[in-house]
Amino acid sequence: MMGAKGEGISLQVFAVILTGVALLGFWAICREFLLLARLRRNGVRTTGTVTGHLRGSGSVDRPVIEFSDRHGRPVQYSPSWGGQNKFVPLGNQVAVAYLADDPRKARLAGSETRRGSLVLGALVCSVFLALGLLLVTGVLPQSSESPLFSPDADSAMTWLVALAIQFPGVLMIGYGIRRLRSLNALRGDGVAATGTVVRVFGEGDEEERQTVVEFPDWNHRRIQVVVSSPSRSVTVGTQVPLVYRPDSPENAQLASSSDANRSLLFGGFLCLVTVVAGGFILFS
């Protein structure tokens, strides 16, 4: 009895935390969405120059962009990637949009019309918020005495959970196909290069470990790219083969297709298991 009660209390605490995280995520997304909307309507566009870089946290170095506002005053801005994760070489000219009354509120020009990442983040927060509220309100069972998928369970809730399980699997399939097509295209017209690992982050299996690789492109500019770790033996200072297009070296990938294909097969297997599990729940 006490065990079931303790389990229910633990799930309630988890549900409250889950709901709080989802609400914080919604707040951050809404704040960014409103800023992008203001930039789209009233933003001032100008050109900035990459004058330096800040060390990235689990990613490539972020550029420091310097531009002049409409009064000629210098302003420095460093974007937080939020999913773009592309390296911008030193000296590159980039388009910037900023608010006339507060030039420090700036974004890379064009980002105010790309709302896909915000919509995806809102969908993820919606799933977390829905599960959290359902647990808090008691719609979902909170003890092993009332299993989630019992004959008495609500059918709509079964659909919701099944679709939530399948959603990551479908995303993984789409990402895997896109990455494989990109890698195959690079084999034909790509430029070979040798990069040096400057950072390794992520724990667990090889597929979960990421590395930041730095290399000089054909124009001798310093470029960084995030790639999946080729093996557990890769450490800082290890040299790895890369291939890239001359017009977009920031999209370089590992030249060894066997490691990339192994990663894709592993992700596809996990995706298949996820989809099958969701279908079993849905139709059982």
Backbone bond lengths (Angstrom), bond angles and torsions (degrees), N, CA, C in turn:
res aa  C-N    CA-C-N  psi(-1)  N-CA   C-N-CA  omega(-1)  CA-C   N-CA-C  phi
1 M - - - 1.462 - - 1.516 110.66 -
2 M 1.345 114.75 -49.70 1.460 119.21 179.11 1.515 110.42 -63.59
3 G 1.366 115.85 -35.20 1.461 118.67 179.23 1.505 111.24 -63.35
4 A 1.338 117.57 -44.19 1.461 121.01 179.03 1.520 110.78 -64.69
5 K 1.366 117.18 -40.02 1.452 120.75 178.99 1.517 111.15 -64.85
6 G 1.355 116.43 -43.09 1.461 119.89 178.48 1.515 111.95 -64.21
7 E 1.341 115.37 -37.33 1.462 119.39 177.95 1.519 110.39 -64.04
8 G 1.351 116.34 -40.47 1.461 119.64 179.21 1.508 111.97 -64.62
9 I 1.354 116.98 -41.47 1.463 120.68 178.58 1.525 110.77 -64.00
10 S 1.334 116.68 -42.42 1.469 120.07 179.03 1.528 111.24 -61.58
11 L 1.326 117.09 -41.73 1.454 120.48 178.65 1.521 111.30 -66.88
12 Q 1.340 117.17 -35.29 1.454 120.15 177.24 1.527 110.99 -65.14
13 V 1.340 116.88 -42.56 1.468 120.12 177.01 1.520 110.18 -62.30
14 F 1.342 116.05 -44.17 1.464 120.02 177.57 1.526 110.98 -60.67
15 A 1.331 117.24 -40.63 1.461 121.71 -179.24 1.522 110.71 -64.84
16 V 1.336 116.58 -40.72 1.471 119.99 178.55 1.527 110.44 -64.23
17 I 1.338 116.56 -43.56 1.465 119.93 178.51 1.518 110.79 -63.34
18 L 1.335 116.46 -43.72 1.460 121.10 179.53 1.521 111.11 -61.20
19 T 1.329 116.57 -42.91 1.459 120.48 178.50 1.528 111.08 -65.03
20 G 1.334 116.67 -41.29 1.467 120.01 179.03 1.512 112.75 -63.54
21 V 1.343 116.72 -42.92 1.468 120.19 178.22 1.524 110.62 -62.80
22 A 1.336 116.50 -41.34 1.464 119.81 179.27 1.523 111.29 -63.70
23 L 1.332 117.27 -41.20 1.464 120.33 179.20 1.521 111.28 -66.02
24 L 1.340 117.33 -40.23 1.462 120.03 176.16 1.524 111.03 -62.53
25 G 1.341 115.60 -40.23 1.458 119.37 177.02 1.515 111.80 -62.12
26 F 1.344 116.60 -43.07 1.465 120.21 177.73 1.525 110.82 -61.98
27 W 1.331 116.85 -40.61 1.473 120.17 179.68 1.519 110.84 -61.49
28 A 1.341 117.32 -45.80 1.469 120.67 -179.79 1.526 111.14 -65.15
29 I 1.339 116.77 -40.60 1.467 120.53 -179.94 1.527 110.69 -65.90
30 C 1.331 117.09 -43.89 1.472 120.22 179.40 1.527 110.92 -63.93
31 R 1.327 116.94 -39.57 1.461 120.09 178.84 1.520 111.11 -62.70
32 E 1.333 116.59 -43.88 1.459 120.36 179.21 1.528 110.99 -68.18
33 F 1.325 116.49 -39.55 1.465 120.68 179.64 1.524 110.72 -62.06
34 L 1.332 117.41 -42.15 1.461 120.71 179.20 1.529 111.30 -65.51
35 L 1.349 116.70 -39.26 1.462 119.51 177.92 1.523 110.80 -64.29
36 L 1.332 116.83 -43.51 1.462 119.77 178.86 1.524 111.46 -63.99
37 A 1.348 116.19 -35.56 1.461 119.22 177.71 1.533 110.55 -65.70
38 R 1.327 117.57 -40.49 1.473 120.36 177.63 1.523 111.07 -65.15
39 L 1.334 116.18 -40.22 1.462 119.26 178.54 1.524 111.14 -65.93
40 R 1.321 116.40 -35.83 1.458 119.76 -179.87 1.531 111.24 -66.96
41 R 1.353 116.02 -36.68 1.468 119.84 -178.15 1.526 112.89 -84.83
42 N 1.348 116.14 -46.56 1.466 119.53 -169.64 1.528 113.69 -124.67
43 G 1.317 118.20 8.05 1.463 120.05 -176.27 1.518 112.93 -68.15
44 V 1.321 114.90 145.93 1.464 122.18 175.72 1.520 107.96 -96.59
45 R 1.320 116.66 128.01 1.459 121.15 -178.24 1.518 110.32 -100.40
46 T 1.329 114.33 139.64 1.446 120.24 177.60 1.530 108.52 -152.54
47 T 1.322 116.07 -176.80 1.470 121.07 -179.97 1.518 109.31 -116.71
48 G 1.316 115.76 131.55 1.460 121.12 177.34 1.514 111.32 -116.17
49 T 1.321 114.99 166.88 1.464 121.81 -179.04 1.516 109.67 -121.90
50 V 1.320 116.73 135.20 1.467 120.97 176.56 1.526 108.41 -74.14
51 T 1.328 116.52 113.31 1.461 121.76 -176.59 1.524 113.09 -104.95
52 G 1.314 117.69 -7.50 1.462 120.71 -179.96 1.519 110.22 -178.29
53 H 1.325 115.34 -172.97 1.466 120.46 -179.90 1.524 109.79 -140.84
54 L 1.311 115.70 149.52 1.452 123.34 172.52 1.521 108.72 -109.20
55 R 1.312 115.95 139.53 1.459 120.00 -178.38 1.518 110.16 -60.69
56 G 1.323 116.01 128.09 1.457 120.66 179.52 1.513 111.38 -79.77
57 S 1.315 116.11 152.01 1.456 122.21 176.49 1.520 108.53 -98.70
58 G 1.317 116.75 101.16 1.449 120.53 -177.14 1.508 112.93 69.31
59 S 1.330 116.52 27.15 1.457 119.78 -178.34 1.522 108.23 -160.07
60 V 1.345 115.18 -173.56 1.455 119.84 177.69 1.521 109.41 -72.59
61 D 1.330 116.17 163.74 1.457 120.82 177.95 1.529 110.44 -64.30
62 R 1.325 115.67 138.16 1.466 120.85 179.33 1.530 110.22 -86.64
63 P 1.339 117.64 139.69 1.458 119.56 -178.62 1.525 111.98 -76.71
64 V 1.327 115.88 147.11 1.463 122.51 168.98 1.521 106.71 -100.04
65 I 1.319 116.60 114.13 1.465 122.23 -174.72 1.526 108.91 -105.17
66 E 1.307 116.06 128.83 1.464 121.05 178.41 1.523 109.13 -113.05
67 F 1.339 115.28 131.28 1.461 120.83 177.44 1.524 109.05 -144.23
68 S 1.304 116.54 168.10 1.464 122.23 178.62 1.522 109.05 -107.58
69 D 1.341 116.57 135.09 1.458 119.48 177.01 1.523 109.58 -77.68
70 R 1.320 117.23 -175.70 1.465 120.09 -174.78 1.518 113.34 -68.93
71 H 1.347 117.06 -12.46 1.455 121.12 175.51 1.526 112.22 -97.33
72 G 1.322 116.51 3.79 1.456 120.66 178.74 1.512 114.64 84.15
73 R 1.322 117.84 6.12 1.465 120.56 179.56 1.525 110.83 -82.70
74 P 1.333 117.41 136.35 1.473 119.70 -179.19 1.530 111.36 -72.22
75 V 1.323 115.65 139.12 1.465 122.38 179.34 1.514 107.64 -132.38
76 Q 1.324 115.93 136.73 1.453 120.77 175.54 1.525 109.49 -110.49
77 Y 1.314 114.78 139.68 1.470 120.97 -177.28 1.520 108.77 -142.92
78 S 1.337 115.65 134.67 1.460 120.56 176.89 1.516 108.56 -126.07
79 P 1.333 118.53 113.81 1.468 120.14 -175.46 1.516 111.82 -71.85
80 S 1.335 114.67 146.31 1.464 120.01 167.19 1.512 105.33 -94.85
81 W 1.345 116.95 121.22 1.454 120.23 -164.77 1.507 113.77 -59.02
82 G 1.301 117.74 -45.69 1.456 119.46 179.34 1.511 114.50 59.26
83 G 1.367 115.74 32.44 1.447 117.24 176.46 1.505 114.14 116.63
84 Q 1.335 118.82 -19.43 1.453 119.18 179.84 1.522 110.39 -74.82
85 N 1.350 116.29 -52.58 1.460 120.90 167.75 1.527 113.19 59.20
86 K 1.337 117.18 40.42 1.456 121.77 178.23 1.520 109.68 -113.97
87 F 1.328 115.15 135.97 1.455 120.65 179.67 1.530 110.09 -78.52
88 V 1.338 116.35 138.53 1.462 121.82 177.31 1.533 107.69 -115.70
89 P 1.329 119.04 117.42 1.465 121.71 -175.34 1.526 113.29 -64.74
90 L 1.326 115.36 155.71 1.464 122.58 178.11 1.524 109.80 -61.88
91 G 1.332 116.30 134.98 1.459 121.84 178.24 1.510 114.37 89.36
92 N 1.334 118.40 -8.77 1.462 120.50 179.09 1.520 111.42 -65.25
93 Q 1.329 115.87 143.94 1.451 122.05 173.73 1.532 108.21 -92.16
94 V 1.316 116.37 128.89 1.468 120.51 -179.25 1.524 109.04 -130.13
95 A 1.324 115.75 146.25 1.463 121.66 177.79 1.522 109.47 -82.55
96 V 1.329 116.09 135.97 1.460 122.98 -176.45 1.526 108.79 -128.63
97 A 1.321 116.10 143.28 1.464 122.21 172.24 1.524 107.89 -119.01
98 Y 1.355 117.48 134.81 1.462 120.61 -178.40 1.524 109.40 -141.80
99 L 1.338 115.03 162.10 1.460 120.91 176.79 1.517 109.31 -82.56
100 A 1.314 116.52 133.04 1.463 120.50 -176.57 1.522 111.81 -61.95
101 D 1.346 117.78 -36.05 1.461 120.67 -178.06 1.526 112.72 -83.95
102 D 1.329 117.56 -10.44 1.468 121.01 178.30 1.527 108.86 -153.21
103 P 1.339 117.87 82.92 1.479 120.94 -175.62 1.518 113.91 -60.58
104 R 1.348 117.15 -18.37 1.467 118.75 179.65 1.528 111.24 -70.17
105 K 1.322 117.40 -19.69 1.459 121.01 175.01 1.522 107.82 -88.51
106 A 1.310 114.94 86.09 1.464 121.64 -175.86 1.519 109.74 -126.47
107 R 1.310 114.61 159.13 1.450 122.51 174.69 1.529 108.18 -144.12
108 L 1.321 115.99 158.10 1.455 119.26 173.70 1.526 108.76 -60.85
109 A 1.316 117.11 131.59 1.457 121.10 -177.49 1.522 109.92 -60.04
110 G 1.311 115.57 135.81 1.454 121.22 -176.40 1.505 111.98 102.13
111 S 1.327 117.90 -27.05 1.467 119.84 -179.99 1.519 110.92 -69.01
112 E 1.356 117.69 -21.17 1.458 119.01 -179.89 1.525 112.00 -71.46
113 T 1.322 117.61 -13.51 1.464 120.27 177.34 1.523 112.23 -105.32
114 R 1.329 117.96 -7.03 1.462 121.24 179.04 1.522 108.46 -99.61
115 R 1.312 115.47 98.15 1.460 120.48 -174.61 1.523 112.40 -108.81
116 G 1.336 117.06 10.58 1.456 120.09 -176.93 1.516 113.00 -60.53
117 S 1.346 117.07 -44.43 1.466 119.84 -178.34 1.517 111.06 -65.78
118 L 1.351 117.72 -34.93 1.460 120.03 177.88 1.524 111.10 -68.22
119 V 1.330 116.51 -40.44 1.461 119.82 178.64 1.524 110.41 -64.59
120 L 1.345 116.65 -42.86 1.461 119.71 177.97 1.523 110.97 -62.41
121 G 1.339 116.82 -43.22 1.457 119.93 177.40 1.520 112.26 -61.61
122 A 1.342 116.15 -38.49 1.463 119.73 178.11 1.523 111.02 -65.53
123 L 1.338 117.26 -37.93 1.467 120.12 178.26 1.529 111.04 -64.15
124 V 1.337 116.02 -43.86 1.463 119.77 179.12 1.531 110.12 -62.63
125 C 1.338 116.54 -44.44 1.462 120.19 178.51 1.525 110.86 -63.02
126 S 1.337 117.07 -34.98 1.465 120.65 178.56 1.522 111.30 -63.06
127 V 1.347 116.19 -42.12 1.465 119.91 178.48 1.528 110.19 -63.25
128 F 1.348 116.81 -46.72 1.465 120.34 179.59 1.532 110.86 -62.37
129 L 1.339 115.73 -43.25 1.459 119.36 -178.82 1.520 111.04 -64.65
130 A 1.337 117.03 -41.98 1.463 120.36 179.95 1.523 111.25 -62.85
131 L 1.338 116.69 -46.81 1.470 119.79 179.31 1.526 110.93 -63.45
132 G 1.346 116.20 -41.79 1.458 119.45 179.69 1.517 112.28 -62.64
133 L 1.339 117.14 -46.27 1.463 120.44 -179.28 1.528 111.31 -66.57
134 L 1.339 116.68 -37.14 1.465 119.31 179.14 1.524 111.52 -65.55
135 L 1.336 115.97 -35.93 1.466 118.87 176.34 1.525 111.56 -71.71
136 V 1.341 116.20 -41.73 1.467 119.97 -178.87 1.530 111.04 -63.32
137 T 1.330 116.20 -42.34 1.470 120.20 -177.60 1.517 113.42 -80.02
138 G 1.345 116.98 -8.18 1.452 120.21 177.66 1.502 114.69 85.96
139 V 1.336 118.28 7.64 1.462 119.73 177.61 1.518 110.25 -65.28
140 L 1.355 115.86 -42.96 1.458 119.56 173.08 1.516 109.32 -83.74
141 P 1.325 119.54 142.73 1.466 122.31 178.83 1.512 110.70 -65.50
142 Q 1.331 116.57 147.61 1.454 121.51 -176.14 1.519 112.23 -120.51
143 S 1.308 118.03 19.35 1.458 120.52 176.24 1.509 108.81 -151.31
144 S 1.317 114.98 161.15 1.457 120.75 179.81 1.528 112.07 -68.62
145 E 1.355 118.47 -14.24 1.446 121.02 178.79 1.526 111.87 -73.25
146 S 1.346 115.93 -17.24 1.470 120.14 179.30 1.512 108.30 -128.80
147 P 1.329 118.49 79.57 1.454 121.11 -175.19 1.518 112.58 -60.91
148 L 1.314 114.03 150.77 1.469 120.83 -174.04 1.515 111.73 -62.50
149 F 1.327 116.93 -41.37 1.444 119.87 -173.93 1.537 112.03 -107.92
150 S 1.295 115.29 40.31 1.458 119.55 175.15 1.520 109.10 -76.41
151 P 1.345 118.61 166.12 1.463 120.23 179.20 1.516 112.97 -58.48
152 D 1.360 116.76 -24.16 1.467 119.62 -178.86 1.521 112.54 -87.19
153 A 1.313 117.41 -4.49 1.467 119.77 -177.61 1.518 109.81 -66.81
154 D 1.310 114.76 147.12 1.459 120.78 -179.25 1.525 110.16 -66.35
155 S 1.338 117.23 130.95 1.463 121.07 -176.09 1.522 111.61 -65.40
156 A 1.337 117.02 -37.05 1.468 119.68 179.11 1.521 110.92 -63.06
157 M 1.342 115.95 -37.48 1.459 119.41 178.60 1.520 110.60 -67.30
158 T 1.323 117.00 -36.28 1.457 120.40 176.93 1.525 110.62 -62.47
159 W 1.332 116.61 -42.55 1.467 120.44 176.30 1.522 110.49 -60.18
160 L 1.334 117.05 -44.85 1.463 120.91 -177.32 1.517 111.40 -60.77
161 V 1.326 116.34 -48.19 1.461 120.08 -177.81 1.524 110.69 -67.15
162 A 1.331 117.29 -40.50 1.462 120.51 179.95 1.517 111.29 -62.54
163 L 1.323 116.51 -44.52 1.469 120.00 178.59 1.523 111.07 -66.18
164 A 1.339 117.06 -36.61 1.462 120.29 177.89 1.525 110.82 -63.62
165 I 1.335 117.46 -34.81 1.458 121.10 178.03 1.528 110.39 -70.91
166 Q 1.320 116.97 -38.40 1.463 120.50 -176.83 1.517 112.99 -75.82
167 F 1.326 118.64 -27.89 1.462 122.30 -173.68 1.530 112.98 -56.86
168 P 1.353 119.99 -49.76 1.473 118.71 177.94 1.524 112.69 -61.04
169 G 1.345 116.97 -35.63 1.458 119.41 179.20 1.509 112.61 -63.36
170 V 1.323 117.22 -42.08 1.465 120.99 178.65 1.527 110.59 -64.55
171 L 1.339 117.17 -40.99 1.467 120.32 177.69 1.524 110.88 -61.75
172 M 1.339 117.20 -40.24 1.456 120.76 -179.76 1.523 111.47 -65.06
173 I 1.335 117.02 -38.39 1.465 120.04 178.17 1.524 110.39 -62.70
174 G 1.348 117.10 -46.97 1.458 120.67 179.69 1.507 112.60 -61.71
175 Y 1.350 116.06 -42.73 1.463 119.69 179.22 1.517 111.13 -64.94
176 G 1.337 116.94 -41.20 1.458 120.38 -179.09 1.518 112.21 -63.35
177 I 1.336 116.55 -43.19 1.470 119.96 179.52 1.526 110.45 -64.06
178 R 1.315 116.41 -43.27 1.468 120.00 -179.28 1.522 111.39 -63.61
179 R 1.332 116.08 -42.19 1.458 119.42 -178.19 1.528 111.28 -67.84
180 L 1.329 116.54 -39.88 1.458 120.29 179.74 1.527 110.95 -63.92
181 R 1.327 117.36 -42.87 1.459 120.86 178.67 1.526 110.99 -62.98
182 S 1.330 116.72 -40.56 1.464 120.68 179.40 1.524 111.38 -64.46
183 L 1.338 115.92 -42.23 1.459 119.60 -179.80 1.522 111.37 -65.81
184 N 1.316 117.96 -40.91 1.458 120.93 178.74 1.522 111.57 -64.43
185 A 1.335 117.26 -36.71 1.460 120.33 178.13 1.525 111.16 -67.23
186 L 1.333 117.02 -36.55 1.463 120.63 -179.85 1.525 112.30 -66.74
187 R 1.318 117.16 -29.55 1.464 119.32 -178.83 1.525 111.17 -61.97
188 G 1.340 117.29 -31.11 1.451 119.60 -175.51 1.509 114.12 -80.06
189 D 1.351 118.33 -46.23 1.469 120.19 -173.37 1.523 113.32 -124.46
190 G 1.338 117.84 16.85 1.451 120.40 -178.42 1.519 113.16 -81.71
191 V 1.345 114.81 161.99 1.466 123.12 176.72 1.519 108.30 -102.38
192 A 1.327 116.20 130.15 1.468 120.81 -179.59 1.526 110.34 -80.59
193 A 1.319 116.20 144.59 1.465 121.74 178.58 1.524 108.48 -151.81
194 T 1.313 115.52 162.58 1.467 121.90 175.96 1.515 108.49 -117.34
195 G 1.320 116.24 122.43 1.450 121.29 -179.41 1.509 112.46 -110.52
196 T 1.323 115.28 163.92 1.463 122.46 179.64 1.520 109.11 -117.88
197 V 1.320 116.82 131.10 1.462 121.62 179.09 1.533 108.63 -71.28
198 V 1.346 115.88 124.49 1.459 120.69 -179.96 1.523 112.46 -109.84
199 R 1.342 117.00 -19.17 1.464 120.80 176.95 1.519 109.54 -151.02
200 V 1.330 115.70 145.17 1.464 122.39 174.65 1.516 107.19 -129.19
201 F 1.328 116.95 129.67 1.456 119.82 178.97 1.519 109.12 -142.59
202 G 1.330 114.82 158.90 1.461 120.02 -176.35 1.510 110.24 97.11
203 E 1.311 115.77 140.01 1.459 121.62 -179.57 1.529 109.51 -116.56
204 G 1.318 114.89 170.62 1.458 120.16 175.73 1.507 112.05 96.67
205 D 1.328 116.62 -145.02 1.457 122.24 -175.93 1.513 110.82 -69.06
206 E 1.346 114.95 168.09 1.455 120.40 -179.29 1.514 111.19 -58.03
207 E 1.341 117.79 -37.54 1.448 120.89 -176.79 1.520 112.12 -66.11
208 E 1.353 117.89 -20.58 1.453 121.50 -177.97 1.520 111.76 -94.10
209 R 1.322 119.21 -11.84 1.455 122.33 -177.70 1.522 109.50 -90.72
210 Q 1.314 115.46 137.59 1.458 122.27 179.79 1.528 108.76 -122.09
211 T 1.322 115.27 150.76 1.460 120.44 178.70 1.516 109.11 -130.87
212 V 1.323 115.18 144.82 1.461 121.51 171.30 1.524 107.05 -99.54
213 V 1.336 115.72 118.38 1.464 122.08 -176.89 1.529 108.69 -110.23
214 E 1.308 115.60 134.38 1.463 121.44 179.60 1.525 109.53 -113.70
215 F 1.351 116.63 137.37 1.463 120.31 -179.30 1.525 109.22 -154.60
216 P 1.335 118.04 157.77 1.463 121.19 174.00 1.533 110.23 -88.52
217 D 1.335 116.78 134.03 1.458 118.55 178.16 1.537 109.69 -83.71
218 W 1.330 116.46 -171.98 1.457 121.32 -176.25 1.528 112.14 -64.26
219 N 1.345 116.41 -21.10 1.464 121.74 179.68 1.529 111.58 -99.21
220 H 1.346 116.29 13.19 1.470 123.79 177.54 1.537 112.70 64.05
221 R 1.322 116.88 26.50 1.454 120.34 174.96 1.529 109.65 -91.45
222 R 1.331 115.77 146.56 1.463 120.45 177.86 1.525 108.92 -75.44
223 I 1.344 115.62 125.40 1.455 121.90 -179.06 1.519 108.62 -125.76
224 Q 1.312 116.04 143.21 1.462 121.88 173.57 1.524 109.24 -124.19
225 V 1.323 115.46 146.63 1.460 121.30 179.18 1.520 108.72 -147.09
226 V 1.335 116.14 146.25 1.467 121.89 176.71 1.522 108.63 -96.73
227 V 1.334 116.80 125.61 1.454 121.60 179.02 1.524 108.84 -132.86
228 S 1.319 115.92 158.97 1.458 120.20 174.27 1.523 109.33 -67.40
229 S 1.325 116.13 141.64 1.453 120.26 -178.22 1.526 110.72 -63.90
230 P 1.352 118.55 124.20 1.467 120.26 -179.26 1.519 113.67 -60.53
231 S 1.336 117.62 -34.02 1.458 120.78 -179.29 1.519 108.88 -162.50
232 R 1.345 115.67 168.96 1.458 120.55 179.33 1.517 112.46 -66.59
233 S 1.328 116.95 -20.10 1.465 120.02 -177.04 1.519 112.89 -81.14
234 V 1.327 117.99 -7.30 1.464 120.60 -178.81 1.529 109.70 -71.53
235 T 1.321 116.12 126.16 1.458 122.60 177.67 1.518 108.71 -132.04
236 V 1.320 116.09 175.46 1.461 120.80 177.52 1.527 109.22 -60.21
237 G 1.314 116.23 129.87 1.459 121.72 -178.05 1.522 113.83 101.05
238 T 1.340 117.45 -14.33 1.464 120.39 178.15 1.527 110.44 -68.09
239 Q 1.324 116.41 139.10 1.454 121.09 177.37 1.524 110.10 -96.52
240 V 1.335 116.28 135.44 1.460 121.56 -177.57 1.531 108.91 -132.11
241 P 1.347 117.46 147.21 1.467 120.95 178.03 1.524 110.94 -80.36
242 L 1.333 115.91 138.98 1.456 122.16 179.95 1.523 109.77 -128.88
243 V 1.319 115.27 164.34 1.460 121.36 172.95 1.526 107.05 -141.32
244 Y 1.346 116.21 140.64 1.462 119.67 -176.75 1.522 109.97 -152.67
245 R 1.325 115.59 162.52 1.455 121.44 173.38 1.532 108.75 -86.91
246 P 1.341 117.81 140.69 1.471 119.64 -178.06 1.526 113.54 -58.38
247 D 1.345 117.32 -31.25 1.460 119.90 -177.42 1.527 113.19 -85.82
248 S 1.328 118.15 -6.77 1.468 120.33 179.89 1.523 110.34 -149.41
249 P 1.331 118.16 66.01 1.473 120.16 -179.69 1.517 113.10 -64.35
250 E 1.355 117.41 -20.35 1.465 119.82 179.88 1.525 112.04 -69.60
251 N 1.345 117.16 -9.43 1.467 121.43 177.16 1.529 112.29 -103.73
252 A 1.318 117.29 22.88 1.461 121.29 -178.87 1.522 111.07 -60.24
253 Q 1.333 115.35 150.79 1.455 121.98 177.72 1.521 109.54 -132.59
254 L 1.329 115.04 165.81 1.450 119.72 176.98 1.522 109.68 -62.27
255 A 1.333 116.61 135.88 1.464 120.34 -179.65 1.518 111.92 -73.72
256 S 1.320 117.34 -23.85 1.458 121.37 -179.75 1.520 109.30 -78.39
257 S 1.329 116.13 108.80 1.460 120.18 -177.46 1.524 112.30 -75.20
258 S 1.328 117.77 -24.32 1.468 119.46 -177.57 1.518 111.31 -63.03
259 D 1.350 116.77 -42.15 1.459 119.29 179.81 1.520 110.97 -68.18
260 A 1.336 116.31 -40.26 1.464 119.03 178.70 1.518 110.90 -65.35
261 N 1.327 116.80 -41.90 1.465 119.66 -179.83 1.527 111.43 -66.06
262 R 1.342 117.02 -36.51 1.462 119.79 177.50 1.526 110.51 -63.38
263 S 1.329 115.71 -40.40 1.457 119.61 177.96 1.525 110.91 -64.29
264 L 1.345 116.38 -40.91 1.459 120.19 179.12 1.528 111.51 -65.40
265 L 1.353 116.90 -40.98 1.457 120.06 179.54 1.524 111.14 -64.73
266 F 1.333 116.15 -39.69 1.461 119.47 178.56 1.523 110.46 -64.74
267 G 1.348 116.10 -44.68 1.461 119.19 177.94 1.514 111.68 -63.76
268 G 1.341 117.08 -39.34 1.449 120.06 178.15 1.517 112.56 -64.82
269 F 1.342 116.37 -37.25 1.464 119.91 177.70 1.530 110.67 -63.87
270 L 1.329 116.02 -45.35 1.462 119.14 177.74 1.525 111.02 -61.76
271 C 1.336 115.11 -38.65 1.460 119.91 179.03 1.526 110.51 -63.32
272 L 1.335 116.56 -43.48 1.463 120.54 -179.41 1.520 110.58 -62.88
273 V 1.335 116.17 -43.24 1.461 119.61 178.61 1.523 110.32 -61.59
274 T 1.339 116.12 -41.02 1.461 120.53 -179.76 1.518 111.58 -63.16
275 V 1.345 115.97 -45.96 1.465 120.01 -178.84 1.530 111.06 -66.15
276 V 1.345 116.90 -41.71 1.464 119.95 179.11 1.523 110.42 -63.89
277 A 1.342 116.83 -41.76 1.464 119.63 178.76 1.514 111.26 -62.94
278 G 1.353 115.87 -42.05 1.457 118.78 177.54 1.508 112.74 -63.47
279 G 1.348 116.43 -42.12 1.456 119.67 177.94 1.512 112.92 -64.67
280 F 1.346 116.52 -37.52 1.469 120.08 178.38 1.523 110.72 -62.39
281 I 1.357 115.00 -43.27 1.466 119.11 178.89 1.515 110.47 -64.88
282 L 1.335 114.85 -39.57 1.461 120.03 -173.97 1.512 112.25 -67.76
283 F 1.344 117.51 -40.23 1.458 120.83 -171.90 1.528 114.08 -106.57
284 S 1.336 116.88 1.71 1.462 118.38 179.50 1.521 110.75 -83.11
